[in-house]
Amino acid sequence: MAKTTNTIRNINYDKKSLRRNTLISLYINMLKPRMIEEKMLILLRQGKISKWFSGIGQEAISVGVTMALKDDEYILPMHRNLGVFTTRKIPLHRLFAQWQGKASGFTKGRDRSFHFGTQEYNIVGMISHLGPQLGVADGIALANLLKKNNKVTAVFSGEGGTSEGDFHEALNVASVWKLPVIFCIENNGYGLSTPTSQQYNCKNIADRGKGYGIESFIIDGNNILDVYSKLTKLAESIRKRPRPILIEFKTFRMRGHEEASGTKYVPKDLMEQWALKDPLVNYQAYLKEEGILTEKDEVIIKEDIMKEIHDGLEKAYAEEAIVPNLTSELNDVYKAFKYQEVTHKGKTKEIRFVDAISEGLKQSMQKHKDLVIMGQDIADYGGVFKITDGFLKAFGEERVRNTPICESAIVEAGMGLSIAGIKSVVEMQFADFVTSGFNPVVNYLAKSHYRWNQNADVVLRMPCGGGVAAGPFHSQTNEAWFTKTPGLKVVYPAFPYDAKGLLATAINDPNPVLFFEHKALYRSIRQEVPIDYFTLPFGKASLLREGTDVTVISYGAAVHWALETLDNNKDIDADVIDLRTLQPLDTEAILTSVKKTGKAIILQEDSLFGGIASDIASMIMEECFEYLDAPVKRVASIETPIPFINQLEEQYLPKNRFETELKTLLDY
């Protein structure tokens, strides 16, 4: 540390009525991350850690915000917010173990630096895509609002992150829903090498708050007393009157985006100007001027921190390196879920597919008293398919939430609700629209449990499929995008009975589930379905027909095409397997049937290349080769986007080609 006894201060402080203990705590909490960082930079040069994102010069923001919040209030930091972690008193050996990829860290070596969270300390770490943090904070704040616990949530982003669409969506949702969340934007001058002049074209980021109807403030991010005092006052105000607030902290990044990138792109005079405003050096000088901190105090404090760092490093170094364990790796992809079968009492009624979805959702809302459903037009309007018609009256506007058109923020809000212990169902108005929320689905929901043991208790309802002349943007069946993403479960029922029972299980399951509902089946398929609540297991296919000639494997609307074809060809004796769930997949049912029949044909509505039929065919070839009497056949839609007009859509879909392909296989 540099000597600062004769330092000329460049920051003006006002301690107001703050007590000495608080003033010293602010100093210690800034000093600790600075000293840790200085040690990390040495270790980086020695090759003992792989990467470092420095927050030197920005400690006042992390420390001031964290001390202003209560320990049981969530903070969502970024990679320059070491002060959040240390101020929350996370044991240093665990932080060091995290950075060295040791098991006692927070991600078991599966992710690095600050890409982790910890429920024990109410911290939710970032992912590299930056923006989703903001929407996740919305979800946690929504949970606080629903629980009426008078808590506030704080979330960090940099000025570069405000260029992402997630920033707009998160602020808009927070404003519309009056969520108790503080958006903390650290404007440190550069996003990697991109200066603010190339990042946004307004004077201040805080000015954007007006467009969202949000109070906004600009705070000197290097003035620890300003940060702490103003955040303390604002947090208390939000606890009493829930609402979002946007804060722009003016600060500067004194080192590279990460150490390897350097700072050559920063003008020298700008670096010198901000070096004079070092938050720690200036505050230390102020405390000495005021007689609050003596030279002796400084030495004792630094010695204590040095010992804590030394002891933490020794403990982390002494820990054995991680030994790969295939079983634990695979088991940690999903949160453990012990399926509990709920059987129905026998009384049934004939209902449509759409009614089964509605009933299943309604009964789950009754079973799970805090379950929240979110989506566009689902409240008063009842959803575009009227599945949630009447739900608003039955369950209230807090649990049945109309959303703005912002798929990313709502998926992220579902993640935030899960972090806070609340289940949610998110309706994608059409499965096609999931592209607007793709990132949080495949990078946040899917990976969180594997990374830091945090499950995503979210069900995404996905109205999908063709046959209704809805064209390229309302007709896709895009399940293959998700069946290949570890951490997601994918359900795709073909019958009302299955739809109701599987939806109940999807909501009970603490993992993220994509629940595909084929629109063409909504009002065309009827079946006797139990009136009361019941569940069906994942990973268990349904054997609809038994035969010896061939195994027909399908799911969704294509199951009905296969059955119709067989009804028209009574001489074909086939096993018909309705997969029902695609992830997990009932491989045993498939392989057992193929070994019996010797021939297999897979019918899917999705286009052929890259679809799930390809993986099933490969599995059959690998596992049943010696039993096969013919190559495995795949039948799917043609390799184009799905068209609108009926005659083109009929040509696109494989329904009318299936019979020919099936007979060709049988004649092989």
N, C-alpha and C positions, 0 to 999 in steps of 0.2 A: 504494500500500500504506500502511496505517496505521502510525504509529510505535509500537513495542512495547517500547522500552527499559525502561519502568517498569511494564509490565503485571503485574498480580497474577494468578497462575496459578489456574485452577479445575480443573485435571486433575493428578492425581498420577502421576508417571512412575517407572518402575524400568528402568534401562538394562541391568541384569544384566551380562552379560559382552560386550555388544555393543561392537564397536570404533568408534573415532571415524569412520572412513570410512563405515561403515554408518549411523551416526547422522546424518551430514551428507547422505548419499545419500537417506535418508528425508525429510529436510527439503527438499532440492532437488526431489525427485519430487513432494512436496506443493505446493511453491511454484509450480512451472511450470504445472500445470493451473489454479491460482488466478489467476495473472497472465494466462493465456490467456483465461480466462472473463471477467475484468474488461475485457479488450480486446474480446472478442466482444460484450459488453453495449453497448459504445460503438458497434460496427459495426452492431448490431441497430437501435439508435436512428437510425443514419444510413441504414438501409435496404440495407446491403451484405450482409447475410445474412437469410434469410427467417424463421428461427425459432430459439429457443434453449431447451434444457432444462438448467437450472443444477444443478450438483453442489456449489456452494459450501457448505462446512460438512460435506461428506461425503468429502473427499479422503483421509482417513486409511484408509478401508476399501479403496478402489481401489488405493492405493499399497501398503498393507501386504500385501494378498492377492497382488498381482502380484509384489512383491519376494520373497514367501515361496515362490513357484513358480519352477520352472526355465523358461528361455526356450523350451524345446521342449515345454512342457506347455500344453494349450489352456485358454484363458479365454473365457468367454461373458458379456460385460458387457451393461449396459443403457445408457440414455441419460444417466445421471448418473455415468458411470464414465470420464470423460475421462482420469483418472489411470492407468487401465489402458493406454490407447493411448500416452500420453506416457512412461510408465515402460518400456514395451516399445520405446521409442525410435523410434516412427514419425516420419519427417521431417515437420516442422510444415507445410511447404509443401503436402504431400499432404493433410493434415487440412484445411488452409484451402481447398484446391482442392475437396475433398469438400463442404464446407459452402457453397461458392460455385457448386457444380454445374459444375465444370471437369473436363476429360477426364483429368487426371492424378490426380484423386481415385480413389476405389475403386469407384464405381458408374457412371462415365461420365455423370453427371447424371441417372441414372434413379431414384435414391433419395437421401434427404437425411440430415442429421445423423449418427447412429451406426447407421443401418440397413445395415451392411455388415460384411463379414469380410475377413480377409486371411490366407491360408495362410503367407505370408512371415513373419508375426509371431505365428502360432498364436492368432489372435483370431477369434471367430465372433460377429458382431454380431446384434442383436435384430431381431425384427419387431414391429410395433405391437401384436400380440395377446399379447405378453408370455410367456404360459405355455409355448409350444412350446420355448423355450430350454432348459427343464429336461429335457424328454425327449430333445432333441438331445444334451445333455451326457451323458445316460445312454448314448446310442449311441457317443459318443467314448470314454467310460469303458469300455464293453464291448469296444471295439476294443483298448484298452490291456490289458485283462484277457486277451483272446485272444492278443495278441502277447507277453504276459508281459514287458512292458518296464518295469514298476515305475514307471509315470507316474500322476500324479493330474490330474484335471480339476476346474476351479472354474467354477461358474455363478452368476450374480447374478439376483436378483429383488427386488422391493419387497414390503412387507407387503400391498399391494393385490393383487399377482400371486398371492399364496398363497390367494386366494379362488377362483381358477380351478381347474377340475377337473384341468388338466394338472399342477398342483402335487401333488395327491394321487397321480395315476397315476405320475408320475416318481419320487416318493419310494418308492412301493410297489414299483415295478420295481427300483429301485436296491437296496432292502433285500433283496428276494427273490433277486436275482442277485449280491448282495455286490459292487457296482460301486465302483471307486475314484473317487468324486466328492464334492466339497464343495459343498453347497448354501448359498450366501451370501445371506441375506435381510437387506436393508437396511430396517430399520424406522424410517422417517423421519417418522412421525407422521400423514401424510396421503396418500391416493390422490386426486390432484387436490384436491378440497375435502372429501373424505370422511374424517373422523377414524377412528382405529383402533377407537374404541368402536362404530362402525357397520360396521366391516370384519370383525371376528371377536370371539368371545365367550369368550376364554380369557385368562389373565393374560399369558402369553408365547407367541409363535409357536414358540419352541424346545420348549415342552411337547408339541407335536404329534409330535415325534420319537419319543416313547415308543410311540405308537400304531403306528408303522411298524417298531419294533425298531431304531431308529437312534440312535446317540449324538448328543446335541445339546448346544450350549453357547450361553451368552449372553456377548457381548463388548462392552465400551464402544467403539462405533464411532468415537468422537472421540479415542481414545487410540492414537496411532500405534504406540507401543512395545508395547502390549498386542496390538493387531491383528497386527503383524508377528511378534512372538515366539510367540504362541499358534498362528498359522497355520503358521509354519515348523515348529513341533513336530508339529502335527497332520498336515501334508502328509508329513513324513518317516515318521510312523507309518503312514499309509495306503499309502505306497510299499512298506513292509515287510509290511503286513497289509491287503490290499485290502478296503475297506468304505466305505459312504457315511457322511457326517457332515453334520448340519444345524447351521448357525450363525446365530444371530440377532444382528445388529449393531444396538445401540441408538444412534440418531443423530437428526438433525432436518434437515428441508429448509428452508433459510433464505430461499429465494426461491419464486416460484410454481411450479406444476407445469410450466408454461412461462411465459415472461415476460409474455405477454398476460393470463394469468389472475390475476396478482397474489397477495397474501396477506391480503386484508381479512378472510377468514373465520378467520384464526388469532388467538387472543387475544394482546393486546399483551404481557402479562406472560410468556406462554410464549415468545414470540420473544426477549424480553430475557433470559430464563433460559438459553436455548440459545445466544444470542450470546456469553455469558460462557464457553461451552465450545467456542468456535471451535478446531478441531483444529490449525490452522496457527499462529494467534496464541499459543496456549498452548505449543505445542511449541517455537516460536522463543524464547519467553521462557525456557523450561527450558534450552535449549541455551546461552543467554547466561549464565544463572545458574551453569551447570556449567563455564563457560569453554570450551565446545566450539565456540561460534560467537561471533565478534567483530563489532563494528559494521563493520569493514573487510571481513570475510568476507561479511557480509550485502550490502553495497553491490556488491561484485564479482559475487556470485552473481546478484543482481537485474539488474545491467547485462548480464551474459552472456545471461540469459533474455530480457531486453528486446530485445537484438540478434537473438537467434534468432527471436523472434516477428516483429520488423520485417522481417528478411530473408525469412522464410517467407511473410509477407503480400505483400511486393514481388514475389516469384517467382510467387505465385498470381495476383496482380493482373495481372501481365505476360502470363500465359497467355491465349491467344485463347479467346473464347467457343466453346462447342460448336456445330458446324454440323450440323444433322440430316442423317443419311445413312440412307436407307430400307433399303439393302442390309445395312448393319451392324446396324441395329436388328432386322431379321428374322432374320439369321443368328445373333444372340446369344441367341435364345430357347432354343435347344437347344445342348448341347455337340456339337461335330462328331463324327460317327460314320461311319467308313468300313466299310460292310458287307463282310464277308468270307464268301463263299459256301463252305460245306463240303458237298460232295456225298456221298451215300451210296454204298456199294459194290455195291448191287443186291440183296442178300439181304433179304427181307421176311418178315413174318408178319402174320396177321390179328389185330388187337387192337381193343379197345374204345376209345372216346374217353377214358375215365378212365385206361386203361392208358397211352395215349399221353402224357397229362399227367405221369403218374408216371414213365415212362421218361425223358421229356425233362428233368424236374427232376433225376432221379437222375444222368443223364449229365452235366448241367451241374455238379452237385456234384462229380463226378469230375474234370471239366475245370478248374473254378475251385476250387483247393484250400482257399481261405479263405471261399468263399461260405457265408453264414449264412441259414438259413430260420427264420422265427419265426411263431408263430400259436397259437391256442387249441387244445389237445388234439392237436397234431401229432406229439408224441413217442411215448410208449408206446402211446397209443391209435391213432396213425396217421392222425389227422384224421377228421372226421365222414364224409368220403367215402372214407377209407382210401387216399388218394393218397400219403401219406408212411408207409404201413405198412412197417416194416422199416428205415426211414431211421435211426432212433436207433442201432440195432445197427451199421449200416454206416458212419455218419459221426460218431457220438458226440454227447453232450449239449451240448457247447460249440457245435456247428454246427447242431444240430436242437433249437430252443429252444421249449419250452412257455412260453406267456406268460399272465400274469393277464388278466382281461377288461378290457382297457384299450387300445382301438384307437388313441387319440391318441398315447399314449406309445410304442407300438410302431412306428407310422409315423415318429414323431420319432426313435426310436432307429435306424431304418433310415437316416434322414438323417444322423445322427451317425456311423454306420458309414461312410457314403459320404465324409464329410469326412475320416475317418481312412484312406480308401483301401480299404475293404472292401465288396464287393457284398452285397446281401441280397434275399431274397424274403420278402414278408410275406403270409401267407394271411389274408384276411378270411373268417371261417367262412361267411358269406353276404355277397353284395355289398350287401345291405340295411344291414349293420352298419357300412359305411364312413361313414355319417352321424356315428357317434361319433368318427370321426377325420377328418372332412371338412376342418376348418381347416388342419391341417398338409399335407394333400394339395394343396389348391388355393392356399394362401398361402405354404407353405414349399417343398415339393418343386417345384411348378410354376414358381416365380418366382426361385429362388436363382441359377440360371445367368445369367439375364438381369440380375439385380441386381448380383451381384458375382463372376460367373464361377465359381461353385461348383456343380458338377453334383450331382444326386441320383441315385445309381446304385442305384435301388430298383425292384423289380417287385412290384406288388400283384396277387395272384391273387384273382379275383372270381367265385366260384360264384354263378350268377345264373339268373333266368328262371322262367317258369311251366310249366304242364303237369304238375305233380306234386302238385297240391292241397296246397300249403304255406302258402297264405294271404298276407295283406298284408305280413308282415314277413320273409318268406323267399322271395319270388318275383319281386321287382322286377328289371327289366333297366334299369339306371340309367346307361347309357353316355353319354346326352346331357348329364348333369351335367358331364362331363369333356371331351367333344369340343370344347366351347366355351371351355375353359380353356387359353390358350397356355402351352406348356411341358410339357404332358403328352402322352404317346403312348397310343393306345387300340387294343388288338388284340382281335378277336372272331372266332375260328375256328369253322367249322361241321363240320369233318371231323378225324378222328384224325391223318391225315398233316399237315395244316396246323397242328394244335394242337402237335404235337411240334416241328416245324421252327421255328414262330414263337416258341414258348416259349424255345428255345435262343437265338434272335436277341434276344428281349426281355432275357434275362439278359446277353448280350454288350453290348447297347446301354447306354452310360453315363448315359442319361437316364431319368427316371421313366416307367414303363410300367404302365398298368392292363390286365391280361390277363383278359378275360371268358371264363368257362367255363360253358356252359349246362348246368345240372344234368340236364335231361331228356335230354340227349345222352350223358351219362356212360356209361350202360350199355345204350343203345338203338342206338347207331351203331357199326358195325364197319367196318374197312377194312384193306387191306394197307399196312403201314407199315414202312419200313426199320428194321432191327434196330439199326444203329449210329447214331452221332451225326450230325446234319445240321442245316443252317439253311435258312431261307426269308426272302426280303427283305420289309421293310415297304413299304407303299405300292404293292403289286402285287396287283391283284385277280385272281381266278380266273374264266376264262370256261368255265363248266360245259357249256353247250350253245350251239350256234350256229343262228340262224334269221333270218328277215327280217320277220316280222310285228310284233314288239314286243320291247322290251328290258325284262327283269325284273331288278330290282336288289334285293339282299337281303343278309342276314348272319345268323350264328348259327342258331338252330333254325328261323327263318323260311325259310331256304334250303331246308330239307327239305320244308316245307309247299308251297313253290312248285314244287319238283320233283315232289312227289306230285300236285299239281293238273295239271301238264303231262302226267304219265304217264297220267292219267285223261282227257286231252283231246289225243289224238295229232294232231288236225288243227291244233293251234296250233303255229306254227313260231316259236320264240322264242330270242333271246339270253338266257342266264341268267348274271348276274354275281354272284359271291360276293365281297363286298368284302374280307373277311378282316381288313383293318385299316381303322379309321375315322379315325385320325389318326396318320400321314398317310393321305390318301385318294387312291385311284387315279382322279383326275379324267379322265385321258386315256382310260382304258378305258371309262368311262361315256359320255363325249362321242362317242367314235368309234362306239360301238354305236348310240347314239340317232340320230346323223346317218345311219346306215345304215337303221335300221328305221322312223324317223319317229314312233315311239310309245314311251312309257316309263311303267312302273308300279313303284313302290317299296314293298316290303313290309317292315315292321318290327314287332317284338313290342311295343316301347315304345308308350305312348299317343301319339296323333297330334300334339297341339299341342306345339311346341318340340322335337320329335324330330329326329334327323339327316335323316330323309326330307324334312323341310321345306327344309333347306338344299340338299340334293341337287336337289330339284325347282326351287328358285329358280335354282340354277346352270344347270340344263338350259334353263330358260326364257330365261335371259340369254345363254347361249352357243349354243343350238341353235334359237332361235325360228323361223328361216326354214326349218328342216328338219322341224318338227313338223307332224303331220297331226291331232293331237288334244292337248288339255291334258294335262299331266303328272299322273298319278294317284298318290295316296298311300293306302296301306291300313295301318291300325294298330289297336291295341287301343282300347277305348272309354275315355272320359274319367272313369274311376273308379279308385280303388285296386284292386289285383288281389284278387278274392275267393277264398275257400277251397273251398267245395263244388264238385264237378266240373261240374255243370250251369251254375253261375254263371261258373266259370272259362272254360268253353268259349264262353259268350256273350261274355265279356270279350275273349278272344284273337281275332285277325283270321283265324285259319286257315280257318274255315268260310265267311268272307265273301270270301276272295280270289278264288275262281273266278268269282263273280258280277261282282265289280268288274273283273276281267280281261276278261271277255266284253263288258261294257259299254264298256270302252275300245276293244276291237277293233271293235265295231259303230259307233263314233263316225263 
